[in-house]
Amino acid sequence: MAAVAVAAGLGLLVCGPSAAEPLGYARREAAGISLHVIEVDLSDPRVVVAPALAAGGLGRAQTFGSFIRRLNPHAALNGTFFSKRSLRPIGDIVAGGKALCFGGMGTAIAFARDGVDIVRLPKGRRVDWSEHRAALAAGPLLVWDGFAKPRPGGEGFGDSHVFSRAAPRSAVGITGENRLLLVTTVRGTSLARLAKAMRELGAVYAINLDGGASAAMYYRGRTIRSPGRVLTNLLGVYLKPHPVRHGELRPPQGLDWRAGHRPRPVLRLATKGLRIAAQLPRRWEGKSPVYLKASQPLPDGWMVRVRIDQRTAAMTGALPREVVLDLTALSPTADHEISLGLVDAQGRTVRHVERIFRLGELARA
């Protein structure tokens, strides 16, 4: 009885994810507000998370119930904002590796094969979603790298209804252990209070979604919250009968693409569950960083070696970090060779890949 009382006092997910069941729902209290919370264990390879448009595509809407009947998700939350006049969503939407909608504003939650990214998007500019199988852009940002900071400035939001203190809210977040949090408030609250609540729930990154009359939640045959209007998009969670992904997920990461300096992978290699990518900046001035990202720390004594023409650098130990190679002498129009090698503790090359490229092509991407 004492243990039960302690668990109830802490607001634990008594029906949360387990080894056999990666989805759980509970009514929670955080930052002084009541919340409906669905928690999803993304490390389960059967889990797929994807947004969806209304039947008929862009410019169409349908009831939340008809969305659920058509898509048959295990869980769902309302998605991004949309125009009441045109019914077009205001944020980028990617599903099945295909960009369904361009919005050019806000912050996105994006799902790659090896982990989750929270991406701050450049206003009014199209970005390359080829590395992500699914993405949904909304906002404003609520939690960044573990700090609660709702900052609508620079994200493109101007509608006063978004910032109303009394509005019901929906949000999506990700914990450091790759547990997805789908959240909607029981009553209206402020963005600042919602940001604190998401942080208390364990989110290291979180974004606000559409709210007000659009707030909606579904979990395993039950409509937790029914919206007061038709919707144009939602975020669904599906549990497939067979694994759809192999390998461990990296920790979630925040990417800021607003300045137009988004690194783009130019080479990848993988061996025995260890995946490494080399990235170059789209623009380079002075000494530009070459980023190395790995799915897990390197084994003791192992090394990653990156080489651009005659310039070589190496890294050992934990990644991601950066290697700085001086690119100022390289011509944007000339052919350059980049190679990426993985060397074991005995100095033997375990994997090696190389590619010829032009810096100018990367800058225009």
C-alpha positions in Angstrom: 0.0 0.0 0.0 2.8 2.4 0.8 4.5 1.8 -2.5 1.2 2.4 -4.3 0.7 5.6 -2.5 4.2 6.8 -3.4 3.7 6.0 -7.0 0.4 7.8 -7.1 1.9 10.9 -5.4 4.7 11.0 -8.0 2.2 10.8 -10.9 3.9 7.8 -12.5 2.6 6.3 -15.7 0.9 3.3 -14.1 -0.1 2.0 -17.5 3.0 3.2 -19.3 5.2 1.5 -21.8 6.6 -1.9 -21.0 8.9 -4.4 -22.8 5.9 -6.0 -24.5 3.8 -2.8 -24.8 5.6 0.4 -26.0 2.5 2.7 -25.6 0.9 3.9 -22.4 -1.6 6.6 -21.3 -2.2 8.4 -18.0 -3.7 11.5 -16.6 -0.8 13.5 -15.2 -0.1 16.6 -13.1 2.9 18.8 -14.0 3.7 22.5 -13.3 0.4 22.8 -11.6 -1.7 21.8 -14.6 -3.7 18.6 -15.5 -2.5 16.8 -18.6 -3.4 13.9 -20.8 -0.2 12.1 -21.6 0.6 9.3 -24.1 4.1 8.0 -23.7 5.7 6.0 -26.6 8.9 4.0 -26.4 10.6 4.7 -29.7 13.3 2.2 -29.1 10.8 -0.5 -29.9 11.5 -1.3 -33.6 7.8 -1.9 -34.3 6.8 1.7 -33.5 6.2 4.1 -36.4 5.3 7.7 -35.9 4.0 9.7 -38.9 1.7 12.7 -39.6 -1.1 12.5 -42.0 -3.3 14.8 -44.1 -7.0 14.7 -44.3 -8.5 12.5 -47.0 -8.1 14.2 -50.3 -4.8 15.9 -49.4 -4.0 19.6 -49.0 -7.0 21.9 -48.7 -9.2 19.3 -47.3 -10.5 18.6 -43.7 -12.3 15.8 -41.9 -13.6 15.0 -38.5 -11.2 13.5 -36.0 -13.3 10.4 -35.8 -13.1 9.9 -39.6 -9.3 10.4 -39.4 -9.1 7.6 -36.8 -11.3 5.2 -38.8 -9.3 5.8 -42.0 -5.8 5.5 -40.5 -6.4 3.1 -37.6 -3.6 4.4 -35.4 -2.8 3.1 -32.0 -2.6 6.6 -30.7 -3.0 10.1 -32.3 -2.7 13.8 -31.5 -3.9 16.8 -33.5 -1.1 18.2 -35.6 0.0 21.6 -36.8 -2.0 24.9 -37.3 -3.9 25.5 -40.5 -5.7 28.3 -42.3 -9.4 28.3 -41.6 -10.0 29.8 -45.1 -7.7 27.6 -47.3 -7.5 24.6 -45.0 -3.8 24.4 -45.8 -1.4 23.5 -42.9 1.1 26.3 -41.9 4.0 23.9 -41.2 6.1 21.5 -43.2 4.6 18.0 -43.2 6.6 14.9 -44.3 5.3 11.3 -44.3 6.8 8.2 -45.9 9.9 10.2 -46.8 7.8 12.5 -49.0 7.2 16.2 -48.4 3.4 16.6 -48.4 3.2 20.3 -47.4 5.6 23.3 -47.3 4.9 25.9 -44.6 8.2 27.5 -44.1 7.8 28.5 -40.4 8.0 27.2 -36.9 10.0 24.3 -35.3 9.7 20.6 -36.5 9.9 17.3 -34.9 11.5 15.0 -37.4 12.1 11.2 -37.4 15.2 9.8 -39.0 16.0 6.1 -39.1 18.6 6.5 -36.4 16.8 8.9 -34.1 14.7 12.1 -33.5 15.6 15.6 -34.4 14.0 18.9 -33.3 14.6 21.3 -36.1 14.4 25.1 -36.0 13.4 26.1 -39.5 14.4 29.1 -41.6 11.3 31.3 -42.2 10.0 31.2 -45.7 12.7 28.8 -47.0 12.3 25.2 -48.2 14.6 22.7 -46.6 15.8 19.2 -47.6 13.9 16.5 -45.7 15.6 13.6 -47.5 17.2 12.3 -44.3 13.9 12.1 -42.5 11.0 9.7 -43.1 8.6 11.9 -41.2 8.4 15.4 -39.9 5.8 17.8 -38.5 6.5 21.6 -38.1 4.5 23.6 -35.6 5.5 25.7 -32.6 6.5 27.8 -30.9 9.4 25.9 -29.3 8.7 24.9 -25.7 11.9 23.1 -24.5 15.3 23.1 -26.1 18.2 20.9 -24.8 16.4 20.5 -21.4 15.6 24.2 -20.9 12.0 25.5 -20.9 12.0 28.5 -23.3 8.9 29.3 -25.3 10.2 31.8 -27.8 7.7 32.7 -30.6 10.0 35.4 -32.0 11.6 34.4 -35.3 9.3 31.4 -35.8 6.7 33.3 -37.8 3.7 33.2 -35.4 1.6 36.3 -35.3 -1.9 35.1 -34.4 -2.9 36.4 -30.9 -4.9 33.2 -30.4 -1.7 31.2 -30.3 -0.6 33.1 -27.2 -3.9 33.3 -25.4 -3.4 32.3 -21.7 -6.7 30.5 -21.6 -6.2 28.3 -24.6 -6.3 24.5 -24.4 -2.9 23.2 -25.6 -1.4 20.2 -27.3 2.3 19.5 -27.5 4.8 16.9 -28.5 8.1 16.2 -26.8 11.0 13.7 -26.7 13.0 12.5 -23.7 16.7 11.7 -23.6 15.7 8.0 -23.6 13.8 8.3 -26.9 10.4 8.3 -25.3 7.9 10.3 -27.3 5.4 12.4 -25.2 2.0 13.3 -26.8 0.3 15.8 -24.5 -2.9 17.8 -24.3 -4.1 19.9 -21.4 -7.3 19.3 -19.6 -8.0 23.0 -19.4 -6.5 26.2 -20.9 -3.0 27.3 -19.9 -0.2 29.6 -21.1 2.7 28.6 -23.3 5.1 29.3 -20.5 3.3 27.0 -18.1 3.1 24.3 -20.8 6.8 24.6 -21.4 7.5 24.0 -17.7 5.1 21.0 -17.7 6.8 19.4 -20.6 10.2 19.8 -18.9 8.8 18.3 -15.7 7.5 15.3 -17.7 11.1 14.7 -18.8 11.2 16.3 -22.3 14.6 17.5 -23.4 12.9 19.0 -26.5 9.3 19.9 -27.0 7.1 22.0 -29.4 3.6 23.4 -29.1 1.0 22.1 -31.6 -2.3 23.5 -32.7 -4.6 24.0 -29.8 -7.9 25.6 -28.8 -10.8 23.9 -30.7 -8.3 21.8 -32.6 -6.9 20.0 -29.4 -7.6 16.3 -29.9 -6.2 13.0 -28.5 -6.9 9.3 -29.2 -5.6 6.2 -27.5 -6.4 2.6 -28.3 -10.1 2.8 -29.2 -10.8 5.7 -26.9 -11.1 9.4 -27.8 -9.4 11.1 -24.8 -10.2 14.6 -26.1 -12.5 15.4 -29.0 -11.9 18.6 -31.0 -14.4 21.3 -31.6 -13.7 21.5 -35.3 -12.7 19.4 -38.3 -8.9 18.9 -38.8 -6.6 19.0 -41.7 -3.8 16.9 -40.2 -2.7 14.8 -37.2 0.2 12.9 -35.8 -0.3 9.2 -35.5 1.5 6.4 -33.7 1.4 2.9 -35.2 2.5 -0.4 -33.8 3.5 -2.8 -36.6 3.4 -6.6 -36.2 7.0 -6.9 -37.3 10.2 -4.7 -36.8 10.4 -1.8 -39.2 13.8 -0.6 -38.0 17.1 -2.2 -37.0 19.8 -0.9 -34.6 19.7 1.3 -31.6 18.5 4.9 -31.7 20.9 7.7 -31.0 19.9 10.3 -28.4 17.6 13.1 -29.7 19.3 16.2 -31.0 18.4 19.8 -31.7 19.3 21.2 -35.1 19.1 24.9 -35.9 18.8 25.5 -39.6 17.6 29.1 -39.4 21.0 30.6 -40.4 21.2 28.5 -43.5 24.3 26.6 -42.3 22.7 23.2 -42.1 25.3 20.5 -42.4 24.6 18.0 -45.1 25.9 14.4 -44.9 28.4 13.7 -47.8 29.5 10.2 -46.6 28.2 7.5 -44.4 29.6 4.2 -43.3 28.3 1.5 -40.9 29.6 -1.7 -39.3 28.3 -3.9 -36.5 25.7 -1.4 -35.4 28.1 1.6 -35.5 26.9 4.2 -37.9 29.1 7.3 -38.8 28.3 10.2 -41.1 30.6 13.0 -42.3 29.0 16.4 -43.0 30.1 19.6 -44.6 28.5 23.1 -44.1 26.6 24.6 -47.0 28.6 27.7 -46.7 32.2 28.0 -45.6 34.3 30.9 -44.4 37.8 30.6 -43.0 38.2 27.3 -41.3 34.9 25.5 -41.8 34.0 22.5 -39.6 33.7 19.0 -40.9 31.2 17.3 -38.6 31.4 13.6 -37.6 28.4 12.0 -36.1 28.2 8.5 -34.7 25.3 6.4 -33.4 27.4 5.4 -30.3 30.9 5.9 -28.8 33.8 4.3 -30.7 35.3 1.1 -29.2 38.5 1.7 -27.2 41.4 2.4 -29.5 39.3 2.9 -32.6 39.5 6.0 -34.8 37.6 7.8 -37.5 39.7 9.4 -40.1 38.4 12.0 -42.5 40.4 13.3 -45.4 39.7 16.1 -48.0 42.3 16.1 -50.7 45.6 16.3 -48.8 44.0 17.6 -45.5 43.5 14.9 -42.9 42.1 14.8 -39.4 41.2 12.0 -37.0 38.9 11.5 -34.1 38.7 8.9 -31.3 36.3 8.2 -28.5 32.8 9.7 -28.1 31.1 11.4 -31.0 29.5 13.7 -32.2 32.1 16.4 -32.1 33.7 18.3 -34.9 36.9 18.2 -36.9 38.1 21.5 -38.4 39.7 21.3 -41.8 40.8 24.5 -43.7 38.7 24.6 -46.8 39.7 28.1 -48.0 42.2 26.8 -50.5 39.7 24.5 -52.2 37.9 25.7 -55.3 34.1 25.6 -55.3 34.1 24.5 -59.0 36.9 21.9 -58.9 36.6 18.3 -58.1 37.6 17.3 -54.6 38.0 13.9 -53.0 36.6 13.2 -49.5 37.2 9.9 -47.7 35.9 8.5 -44.5 37.6 5.6 -42.8 37.1 3.6 -39.6 40.3 2.2 -38.1 40.4 -0.4 -35.3 42.8 -0.5 -32.3 45.4 -2.4 -34.3 45.5 0.2 -37.0 43.5 -1.9 -39.5 40.9 -0.1 -41.7 37.6 -1.7 -40.9 35.5 0.3 -43.3 36.4 2.9 -45.9 34.3 5.0 -48.3 35.2 7.9 -50.6 33.5 10.3 -53.0 34.4 13.0 -55.5 32.3 16.2 -55.0 32.3 19.9 -55.7 32.0 22.4 -52.8 29.8 24.6 -55.0 27.2 21.8 -55.3 27.0 21.5 -51.6 26.6 25.2 -51.2 23.6 25.3 -53.6 21.9 22.3 -52.1 
